[in-house]
Amino acid sequence: MSQPTLHKPSNIVDVAQSLETTSLSSTPSPYLPTECLQCIFSFIPEDDVESLHSAVLVNRSWCRAAVPFLWKKPFTINSELPSYFKIVPIYLSSINVDSLSTEFRESFFHLDYLMSCISDEKRLTFDYPSFLKELNFKKLYKSISEWATINGAFVPRSQLNIDFELERLSFIDNVQENVQERIDHEYTDEWGDQSLVHESYNRTDFDATSDVDISPSESHADYEEAWEEDCYQYYDEYGHFDVSTEPDHSDHGEEWLDMPTPFDMTEEGRKLIIAREICMMLMSKCHIFDKLILDTRGFSRNLSCQSVNYISLPCFPGASECLSHITEFFCGGEFYKGDIFNTMAIYCRNLYSIVIVDTYRSAIGSLANLISVQKRLQKFSWTGGYEDLSPIILSFSSQRENLIEVQLENAFFRDSAALEGLAPCQNLETLKIAECQLTAANLKPLVFVTFPRLQVLEITDVRDIYYLDHHEDNTPPSEELNAIIRRTNGTLREIRLNLELHFYPSIIDTIAECCPNLKLLAASIKDDEQIPELLRLLSSCRQLESLIIHGYNSNFFTADYILPQIGAIVPETLRYLDLTKWTFKAPALKMFLSNCNAELRYITWHCFVNNNSDEYTAAIENYAQEKELKVGNLQVDYRDSGFGWCQCVCNISAELVDHPNQIEEL
């Protein structure tokens, strides 16, 4: 018997619309309590709209249990779909007209379509806003922008257009009558009975603001000057009517054309006003939010700065009731955040994740205060514009029992003892410090600290910091980093060192000795002096799964002589090999793959070729055949090396997958 065909929705808006038109099945089915159904639906991936939609159409009890999962993160689930902006009118129809702000009423009372969405009395099957758990301001703004553009939401009311046109025509008639009276009075004696009015003057579509040549011949140029002078004088005396919407190409109107438009009257300002009203409605209907995302990255700098009054949701009236329970907070963009952090510190005490992506007006002290009042902060991530994070680092001591992940990027520590704030955090599992101008003085507070659970360590240094200044304060933290790795007692699983290893002698040997359970190593190995250390590491770390060789510049390390040796000792567990900073010839690659006992699934490297990479690709295909694998994706990218047209730098990457026959057997 053929199976019934289910409708596949493009997004959750289709689900809402189908619920309005589809009768839910009343056929008896095995009963499951709503709590059980909700537990089952929680295992469905959040972006699997099709499965959730099928569950909604089973019967009423399944529908009631599945709809909240569809609408908990509507903008996150549907942001990549072409019609996700249709969520906007559904939210607008949930706004109480009486609750609209004065600013909204003054800005939009004359817009028919927008106001009709708000005053739509259509009864929805569910109170969709009440299901929201994740509020993303940026995606809400983008959906409003697309919705407004497609539907012409900012087109004025037709009646206003008529009133405007009537007033404009009345203004033109007054100009014509006044100028004609002056012409008859002042120039009749000089020109006699000759008609002085150009034929275009009597046209019904005459535009008083345009430059019109009314002189009967070139000899009347002096009369033309008098005509323009009269028109301008009339504008000065009677032109109180705002004609800023009318085209005016004369120099006379430059003064008022240059006047800036108030931000709340611009299109961007109007979108922000709508976003704020929707957010106010959502906060009034949602009792508990799980995640709050305040992000203006991608906005222009002016729009990002102007948005502070609209995006500061924690400062809105009544925000404490629904935001006091949020557990995840993301904030990014070029706007002042001090008021947001200070307000959240009053009632948000249960955050376990704070992510800040900032480049402007960071309010470091306010953020440190927000961290200090948390009860169970586990994750903190900062990406900024080289600001002093000393107060923030010192505040970590207040989270010594909870903090498990710290990521710091693009900052510095004016207080050399700032990292003492990390010392008490014995449950730390991930520590990433990138581009923070680390020195020996900075890491000294951690030399005698043991992090018994540390699994991921990533250190990236500012390029050439030690070349530029040989002052004692800029001493590279070589001994300190070695000491930190030794005191982890073998717990490290991933180490990423994007460093100039020339300043960190024996660091690879330390990893080989102290990290037997290492699964991933990423390092800038591009010198002969580091190759012996790498060989010892490959012999010691027999659980290694990923090896990544990276670096700062475009200089490549020639590895023809060493690659076959590496192939003979790589662990059998190795699956991912990235050698993008190494170059070698095809024979070296063949010997490497012949010696390699590991079953690689991905490999990438650079090479210099004469527009011919066939030898390399043939070596990969032979290796795949020997391992009973299949080359799933092979990419060859050429670029000019600068050494002439005949020689190119070629980046080759190959992805190897299980052979279809093996999959069928399994």
N, C-alpha and C positions, 0 to 999 in steps of 0.2 A: 504494500500500500504506500502511495506517495506521501511524503512528509509535507506538512503545511509550510508555506513560505511566509517568513516573518519579515515585516518592514524593517529596513535598516536605517535608523535615523542618522542624519549628518551631525546633529548635536542635541543637547538636552532641550533646546527650544522646540524641536520637533516632537519630543516626548510630551512637553506641556501642551502643545497644540493637539496632539493625538488624543490626549486625555480629555480634551474638551469635546471631541467629536466621536470618540469610540466608547461604546458601551462595554463596561467591564463584565467579564464572564460571571454569571451567577451559578454556573455548574458546580455542584458539590465536588470538593477535592479534599484529600487528606489534610486534616487540620494541624497546623503548627502554630504555637504561640508566636506573637509578634517578636518577642525577645529572641526566640530561636532563629526566626527568619533574619532578623537584623545581624545576628552573629554569623549566619551563613553568608549574607551579602557582604559582610566586612572583608571576606577573603577575595572578593572580586576586585581586580585592579581598578583603581579610581578612574583611569582613562578608558576603560572598557564600557563605553556607552551602549554598545549594541546588546551586551548581555544584560545590563541593568534595565534597558528598555524592554527586553523580552520578559524579564521578571515582572515589570510593571503591568504588563497586559495579561498576566495569568488570572488574577482575580483581585477583589478589593483588598483583602488582607495583605497579599503580596505587594500590591501597589502602594499601600500605606507604609509598608516596611522598606521599599526600594527607593521611593522618590527622595527621601532625605539624603541618600547617598549620591544621587544625581546632582543635587543642588547644594552640596556642602562646599564645593570648590568650582563654581561654574566657569569663572574666567580662566582658571588654571587648566581645567579639562578641555576647554573649547578654544583656547587662544590661537591655536594653529588652524582652526577650521574657518572656512570663508564666511560663514553667516553667524558667528558667535555674537555679533553686535545686536542681534534680535533679542538678547536678554534685556537690553536697556528699556524698551517700552514695557516689558513685564514688570520691571522694578518701578518704573515711573507710575504705572497704574496702581501701585501699592502705596503711593505717597498720599497722605491726607492733605487736601487742599488748604485746610485751615492751619496746618502746621508750617506752611511755606514761609520763608523769611521775607522780610520787606525788600531786601535786595533782589531776591528772585522775582517777586511780583513786579517790581519796577522795571526789571530787565526783560521779562518774558510775557507780560500780560497780553501783549498784542500779537503773540505768535500763535496762530490757530492750531497748527499741528501739534506743537509741543504741549500746549495747555489741554488739548483734547486727550493726549496720552495720560496726563495726570488726573483729569476729571473723568476718565473712562470708568463707568460704573459696572463694567462687565465683571461678573463674579467668577473668580478663579477657583478651580477645584481644590487647590492647596494654597496655603500661605507660604509661597516659595521663599521670600526673604528670611523667614524664621529658621530655615535650614542651613543658612550660610555659616561656615566655620572658618573660612580663610578669606580675608579681605585684602585685595591687592589693588591699591589706589592707581598705580600706573596702568594696569590692564583695564581697569574700569574707565579711566580717562581715554584710552585708545579706543575702546569700544564705543564710547560716547561720540568721539570724533568721527569714527566711521559711520555710525548711525546718523549723525547730524548731516554729514555730507551726502549720504545716499538719499535721505528722506527730505532734504531741504528744510531742516528743523528751524533754521533761523530766518526763513522767508517771512516778511511782515504780513499782517492781516490785510486782506484785500480791501477792506473799507478804508484803512489808513492810506493805502495806495491811491484810492480815489480822492480822498481829502487832500493829499499832498499834491496830486496833479491839478486839482481845482485851484488851490492856492498858488501854485506855480504859474498857471495860465493867467490868473488875476494879476499877479505881479507883472507879467510881461505886458498885459494890456495897459496897465498904469504907466509903464515905461514908454510905450508907444505914444500914448496920448500926451504925456508931459513933453517928450522930445518934439513931437509934431507942433505943439503950441509954441515952443521956443523957436522952432524953425520959421513958422509963419510970422512970428513977431519980430525977430531980429534980422532975418535975411531977405524979406520980401522986397525992400527998397533997393537992395544991391542987385538982386537977380530978377526982379520984375515978376512976371507971371510964369516964368519957366518952372517946370516941375523939378523940384529938388530931391524928390524921394525916389530912390532906386526901386526897380520893379520887385526886387526880392524883399523889400521892406513890407510890401502889402501881402506877402505870402502868409498863409495861415500857420505854417510851421516855422515862422520866424523865431529865432532864439536871440533874445536881447543880450545875452552874455557873449555872443560870438562876434568876431571882427567882420564887419560887412562894409564893402566899398560902395557907398551911395553916391559918389560923385559921378556926374554925367560924362565927364571926360577927365583926362589927365590934368587939365588946367584947374581942376577943382580940388587939388590936394590940400589947399589951405582950408577949404570947407570941411574936408574929411577930418582934419585935426580938430576943428571946432565941434564936429559931431561927437567924436570920441570924448572930448572934454566934457560936453554936456551929459553924456551917458554916465561917466564916472562921477560927476557932481551929483547926479540923481541917486546913484547908488549910495554915496556918502550920506545923503539926506534922508532917503526913504528905504534903503536896503537893509532893514532890520530882520527880514525873513531869512532863515538859514537855508542857503542854497548850496551847502557843502556837498550835497549828493548830486548836484548838477555839474556837468563838465564845464570848466572855465579855463580857457587856455590863455587868458590875458594876464599880464603882469600885475594887474591891479589886485587880484585876489590872493597873492602869494602870502600875505600876512596870516589870514585865517586858515589857509591850507596847511601851513607849517605848524599849527597848533596841535599838540599831541592828543590822541584819543585816550580817554580814561581807560585803564586796563580792563575794568569790569565790563566795558562796552565792546572790547575787541572779541574776536571769535574765540581766541584761547581763553580769555577771561570768562566768557559765557559757558564754555565747556567745563571750566573749573567750578563754576557756580552750580551747574547741574550735578557734577560729581559730588560736591559737598552735600547737596540736598539728598541725593541717593544714600550717601554714607550716613547722614543723620537718620534717615528712615531705617536703614539696616541696623544701626546701633539701637534704635528704639524697639525693633522687633526681635532681634537676636539676643538671647539671654547670655550666651557664652560664646566668645570667639576663641579659637585655638591658635591662630596665626595672624599677625598683622604685618603687612608689607607696605612701607611708605617709601616709594622709589620714584625719583624724577630723572634718573640717568637716561640720556637720549633726548631730553628736553633741551631747548636753547638755554643759555645761561640766564637770560632775562626771565624766561618763563619759569625756570626752576626757582629763581629767587622770589618771583612774584607769587608762586604757589604756596608759600609758607602759611598764609592765612586759610588756605583751603585744605591743605594736606595734614595740618596739625590735629588729627582726629582725637588723640588723647586729651587735648585741651578743650574739646567741645563739651557743652553741657550734657550731663548724663552719661558721659563716656566711661566713667568709673564702674558703672553697673555691668557693662558687657565686656570691658577690656581688662578688668581686674584679674581674670582667670587665664589670659593668654599665656601660652608656653613658648611660642616662637616669635621673635621680633626681628624684622629686617628693615634697615633704614639706609638709604643711599641717595646721593644727589647734592646739588649745589644750593642748599638753602640752610638757614639757621635752625639748628636742632636743639638748642639749649632749653627752650620752653617745653619741648616734647619730652626730653629726658627728665627734667625737673618734675614735670607733672606725673609722669609714669612712676617715678620713684616714690610717689605718695601712696599709690594704690596697686601697682604691679609688683608683686613680690614673689611670683611663682614662675618666672622665666627660666627655662632650661637652655635656651639658645638665643644669643644676641649676635647678629651679623651686621656690621657697619661697613659700607662702601662709601667713602667720603673723600671729597676733594676741596671742600670749602666750608668754613665756619663750623668747626667740629665740636666745640663746646666740650673739651676734654674733661674738665672738672665735673660738669653735670653728668657725663657718661660714667665717670668713676663713681659718682654717688649712686647712680642707678645700679651699678654692679654690686656695690657694697650692701644694698638692702635686700638682695635676692636671697631666697631660702635654699635653692637647689640649682644654681647655675652650673651647667655641665659643659657648654660649648661657647667659646667666644672667638669671633673672627673680625679682624680689622684690616681694611685696605684703604690707605689714605694718601695724602700728599706730603709726606715727610714732615710730620709734626711730632712734637715731644709727647710720647706716651707714658712717661714716668708715672704720673698719677694713676693711670689705668692699671699698669703692671703692679703697682703697690697695692691696689685695691683687690688683687687676686687672693691675697692672704685671707680675706673674709670668706672665700669659697674653697678653703683648703680641703674640705671633706667631699666636695662635689665636683670640682672642675676636672674634666677628663680630656678636653681638647682646646688648644690655644693656637691661633694662627695670627701672625702679625706680619704685615707687608707694607713697605714704603713708609717708614717712620724712623725715629731715632730716640735715644734715651739720654736726656740731659743729665739726669741723675745716674751716675755710673753704678750705683747700688740698686737701681730700680728692679732688677731681676730677682732681688731677694723676695719680692712678692710671690714668685713662683716656687721658691724653695719649700714651703709647707705643703704644696699640692702633691701629696704622695700617690694620689690615684690618677695622675696624669698619664694618658695613653698616646696622645698625639701632640707634638710640639713642632710648629713650623714658623721659622723666622726668616723672612725674605727681604732683601734690600733694606736692611735696618742699620747699616754702617756699624756692624758688630766689631768690637775691639776686645782685647784681652781683659780690660777693666770691666766691660759689660758682663762677660761670662764668668768672671771670677767668683761671684756669689753662688754659682751652681757647681763649683768644682768638687765640693765635698758633700753634695746632695745625691741621694740615691732615689731614683724613680723606679720602683720595683715593677711597675706595670707599663712602662713606656714601650710602645711598639712601633711608632712612626716618628722619625726624626728627619726634618728637612731644614737645611741651612743654605741660604743663597746670599752671596755677598755682592756689594756694590763693586762694579768693575773698576779696577785700577785705583781703589781708595788708598792702597798702601804704596802705590807708585807716586801718587800726587803729593803725599805729605809723610815724611819719615819721622814725624814727631812721636814721642814715646806713647802718647795717648792713642795713636793709631796702630799699635802693635797688633798683628793678626792673632786671633784667639786659638792658636794651634794647640798648645799644651792643655788649655781649658777644654777644648772640644774633645781631645783625646781622653781626658779624665772623665768627662760626662759619659762617653761611650763605654768606657771600662766599667763604670759603676752601674750600668743597666743590668749586668749579670746575665747576659744572653737573652733578654726579653725582646730585643729589637727585631722586627720583621721587615720593615722598610726603611731604607736610608737614601736620602736624596741630598747630594752635596754638589750644588752648582757653584763651585769655588775654584779659585786659582790654586790648585793643589801644590804648586811650587811653594806656597807659604804655609802648607800644612804637611810637613814631612812625616812619613810613617803613619798617616791617618788610615790608609788602606790596609796596612798591616794590622793596625789596632782592630779594625772591623773584622779582618780574617780571624784574629785570635779570640775576640770577645763576642762575636755574633754568629754562632754555628747554625742558628735557626733562620738566618736571613733568607727572605723570599724575593726581595727586590732591591737592586742597587742601581742608582743613577749617579754618575760622577763624570767630571770633565777630565778624562784620561787622554792626554794628547802629547805625552812626552815619554821618551825612552826610559827615564828614571822611574816612571810609575808602572811600566809594564811588568817587571818582576813581582811587584806587589800585587798586581792584578792576577797573575798566574797563581800566586800563593792563596789568594782569596778564593779563586775558582776551585782549588784543591780542597779548601777547608769548608766552604759553605756549600754543602752537597744538597741542600734543599732549595737552592736558588731557582726561581721561576722566571724572573725578568731581569735583563741586563740592558741598561740604557747608557750609552756614551754620548754626552752632550758637551756643549761649550758655549763661549760667548761670541767668538768671531767666526769668520768664514774660512779660517785656515784649517786645512785637513791634515790629519796624521796618516802617513803612509804605512800601512800595516801588512804589506805583502809577506814579510818574513815571519811575522808573529802569528798571523791568522791560522795557519795549519796547526801550530802548537795549541792554540786556544781550543780548536775543534777537538783535539784529543783529550782535553781535561774538563770540558764543560760538564756540569752535572746532567744526568739523564732527566732531571725534572725541568730543565730549561725549556720554556715555551715561547718567550717573547725576547727578541734580540734586535735592539736598535743601535746601529753603528753609523748614524748619520754624520758624525764628525770624523769618520775614518774613510779612507779610500784605498782600494786594492784592485788588482787586475783579476781577470777571469780565472786563470790557473790557480791563484791563491784561494779563490772562492770554491773551486772544485775540490781542492785538497781539504779545505775546512769542512765542507759538507760530507766528504768521504770519511773523514776522521770522527765526525760528530755522531755520538750515540744518542743524543737527545732527539725527541720528536718535536721539532720546531713547528709552531703554528703561525708565527709572524716574524719576518726578517726585513730590515731596510738598511740601506747603505748608500754612499756616494761613490762615484767613479768617474774617471776621465776617459772618454771614449771618442772615437771619430765617427759620431753619428751612427753607431752600430752597437747595440747592446745584446745582440743575439746570443753571444757566448754566455753571458750572465743568465739570461732567461732559460737557456738550455740546461745550465747547471741546476737551476731551481727545479725545473720539470723532471730532470733525472732523479734528483733527491726525493721529490714527492712520489715518484713511481716506486723507488726503493722502499719508502716508508708506507706504501699503500695508502697514500694521501692524494688529494686533488688540489690543484692550484685554483683557489676560489676567486682571487682578485689579484691581478698583476698590473702594477702601474709603473710606467717609465716616463719620467719628466726630464726634459732637456732644458738647459739654459746656457747662454754664452758664458764661457769662463773668462773672457777678456784676453785670451792668448791666441786669438785668431779664429777664423770661421771654421777651420777644420777640426777644432778640438772643443768639446763641450763638457760641462759638468752634468752628470746624469744622476738623478736620484731614483733608485729602484726600490720598490716595496712589494712584497709578496705575502699573501695570506693563504695559508694552507688549511684545508678542511678535510673531514672524514670523507672517504670515498662512498658514493651512494650505495655500493654493494654491501659495505660494512654496516651502514645504517639499516638496510633491509634485514640483515642477519640479526641485528640487535632487536 
